[in-house]
Amino acid sequence: MAYVLPSYKELILEYDESTSTLWLSMNPKGRQCFTLHMLVEMLDVFHALDQYGSLDPNKPDTIHYLVVQSAHANIYNTGGDLQYFFELVKRGDPIRMKEYGIVCIDLIHWALTGGKRHITTISHVAGSALGGGFEAALACNYIIAEKQSTFAFPESLFGFFPGMGGYNLLARYTGPIEADRAFTTGKRYSAEELAQLGVIYTLAETGAGKRTVQDFILSREANKQTQWALQKIKQYQQTISYEALEYSIDLWVDAAMKLTEKNLRMMQILTKRQIRKGTASDSYETQTKKVIAD
């Protein structure tokens, strides 16, 4: 039996009792990105899972899987809140910038480890995963992506970089050379390409992602003890230290405070792309390169 849990403002939570799975759908207001409000709500969910292994204190340890997906049909997530970054850089506020980053790496590290209960984390990607959206997907233990999905770190195209551990997260699968290419060129990857590189665990047909995730979970439950041991090994071996993530944040904040007026002008243009639902990924790189050339 599946049922919707009491709602947050920018998250939709559904619990599937039959598979002990919490489905977390990102539903940011105004912009298809990681708003600070949505990040804090996600952190609240993770804290509850750490404390109870559930969102109901009366039913402890009833959540074994967390699936992170988007409530938007075509966009997984377009990354950091560029409008918020723009405002912080313009007023020279590295403290608030770092606070945003710390919330992000708290979430990233939790997704890597499964928190105190070693919950298995799965990213269901259907659409565009850009910047921080790509990092969020990579932080989960498994990525199951629909074939139409695309992935990129476009930050380098406007003088920035993915500061929440993106390089290390991708290099775990691809090695340093491909991670360097993704990090510095803004290359856009198809889901098929990432599957060939070993980043995506399973490809799903368009519209069949949720069913594919459910089948994946059911297959694991058929051999529960072995899968549980494998999961703990995987989380142990692939975890990036919190200190490494925090080091990236310090570099990220420093780079943000040094962005030029041209960089900031690009941020404003891309903010509009985040606002325009359904088109946030369209011509993302084209728009960026056009401004850089001006």
N, C-alpha and C positions, 0 to 999 in steps of 0.2 A: 504494500500500500504506500502510495506517495501522497504527501500533503505539504501545503505551503506553510511556512513558519511565519510568526509575526514579522512584519516587514521593517526594513530600514529604509531610509529615504533614497539611497542610491545603490542598494543591493536588493536582489530578489533571491530568497532562500527557499529551497524545497528539499525536504528530507524523504528519501526512499527507504522505507523500513525493510523492504525485502532484500536489499543489498547493502544495508547499513551505510548509505551514501548521502552526503550533503552536496547538493548542487547549488553552487554560488554563481549567480548571474550578475555581472557588472552592468549597472544601469545608471551611469553618471548623468547629471542634469546639465543641459546647456552645451556641453562639449564632450565628444567621444574620447575622453582621455582620463588620466588618473587625477581627478580632482582631489584636493586635500581632504575634503569631507568624505569622499568614498574610501580613501586610504585609511582614514581613522575608523570608519565603520568596519572595514575588513580586519583591521587590527583588533577591534573589539570582538569580532567573531573568533579570531584565532586565540585570543586570551581565554574565551569561554571554553574552547576545545581543549586548551591546555589544562584548564582547571577541572573540567568534568568529562572530557572525551565525548561531549554531547552539548547541545544547546539547552538541554533540560536537566537541571541538577538532580531531578528525581529518576532519571534514566541514564546513569553514567556509562561511559564506554560503549555507546551504541553507534558511534560514527567511526567507521574504519577507512572510508574513502572521502576525499574532498575533490570535487570536480569544479574547476574554475572555467567559466565560459562567459559569453557576452549575451546581453538581452537584445542586442542589435543584430539584425539579420546579416549584414555585410561587413561589419567591423568588429574585430576582437577588441583591439584598443590601439589608439594612435599615439600612446606614450604619455610623457609628462605634460603637465598643464602649462603650456607655453605662455598663455596670458599672465598667469601668476608669476612665471619666471621673469617675463618682461618687466612687470611692475617691480619685482624685487631688485632686478639689476639696475633699473632706472633710478631707484632711490638708494642704491648702494647698501643692500641689506643681506650680507652673507650669513648672518645668524639665522634668519628665517629660511634662507635657501638650504642651509645645512639641516635645519629641523625637518623640512620636507624630505630631504634625502635620507635622514635617519629613519623616518617612518617607513620609507620604501625598503631600505635594507633589512629592517625588522621583518617585514613581510616576506622578502626574498629568502632570508635565512630560515624563516619558519617553513616556507614551501619546500626548501631543500631538505630539511630534516624531518618534516612532519610534526614538528613541535614536540612537546613532552610525551605525547602518546604515540609517536611514530606513525601518524596517519599517512596513508598513501595519497599523494597529490597527483592529480591528472589535469592537464590543460586540454580543453576541447576548443580547438580553434576553427572558426568558420568565418573567413574573411581576412581582413588586413590586420597584421600584428606589427606595429612600427615602434621603433625606439624602445621605450619602457614597456610597451605591450609585448614586444619580442622578448625582452628580458624576463617578464612575468611568466611567459609560456615556458622559457628555458629553465626557470627555477623549479617548475614542477617535476616530479619524478618521471612522468611520462607525458608525451605530447601526442594526442590523437587529432589529426587535422583533416579537414575536408579538402578535396583536391583543388578547389578554386582559391584556396588561401595563399596569401603572399606574406613575406617577412622581410624586414630591412631595418638597418640602423642608419637613418638618413642624417643624423646629427652632424656628421663631419662635413656635409655639404653647406652648412652655414656656421662653421667655425666652432662646433661644440662636439661632445662625444657622449655616448651612453654611460652614465656614471654609476649605475647601480649594479656593477659587476658583469656587464654585458660581455666583455672580452673573455673573462674567465668562464662564464657560464657556457658560452659557445665553444671555447677551446676544449672543454671536457670531451666533446664529441668529435670535433673536426681536427683538432690539433692547432698549433699556433699560426701556421701560415694562412689557413682559410679564415681563422678568426681575425687575423690582422687585416685581411682583404675586406671582410665585412665591416670591420670597425672603422677603416680609413677611407673607404670608397663609397659607402652608402649603397652597395650592391643590393638589388632586390632579388630575393630567392623565391622560387615557386615551392609549393609543398612537396612536389615530386623531387626537386633537387635536394631538399633537406632530408627527405626520406632516404635518398641514395647516400647521403653523407652520414647517416645513422643518427640524425637529430630527432626525427619524427619516428615514433614507435610504430604507428599504424596510420595508413591513409584511408580515408573514408570517402565514399561518393558524396557529391553535393547534396545536402539535406539529410544525409544518413549518419551524421556524426554522433548524435546522441545515442542512437541504437548501437553504433559501433562501440561506444564507451561502455554501454550497459553489457554488451556481449563480452568485452574485455574483462570487466569486473566479475561477471559470472564464471568465466573461465578460470580466473584466479581463485575463486571461492571453491572450485572443485578440488583444489589441491592446497588447501589453506595453510597448513603448517610450513610446507616448503616455500610457498610464496611469501609468507610472513618473514621467514629467515632471509630469503633473497632480498626482500624489501629493506630490511635493516642493514644488510651488507651494502646494498646500493646506496642508501642514504649515508652510510658511514664513509664509503669510498669517494663519493661524488660531492660531498659537502665542501663548500668553500668557507673558510673561516670568517667569522664575523669581523675580525680585525682586518682581513683583506678587503672586505666590502667597505668598511669604514675608511680605509686608506683611499679607495676609489672616490668616495664621497668628498674627501678633502680636496682632491685634485679637481673634481667636478665643480665644486663651489669656486675654487680659484679661477678656473677657466671661465665660468659664468661671469664673474666680476670683471673680466677682461674683454668681454664681447664688444665688438665695434658697433657703430651706428648702423652700418650695412647689415651686420648680423642681426641686430635688433629689429631692423625693418623686415628681414626675412621671418623672424619670429611672429611678427604681427600678421604677415600674409598667411603663414601656416596655422595661426590661431583661427583664422577664418575658415580654413579647410577643416579644422576640428569641429567647428560649429555646424557646418553644413552636413548634416547627417546623410549617410548614404553615398557621399562623395569624398569623404575625408582622405581616402587613399588615391583618388583619381588624380593623375598628373602631379603627384607629390614631388617626385624628383624633377619633373619638367619645370614646375613652378620655382623650385629652389635654384636650379641652374640658370634660369632666366634672370633672376634677381642678382645672382653672383656675377653674371656677365654684364650687368648694367653699369 
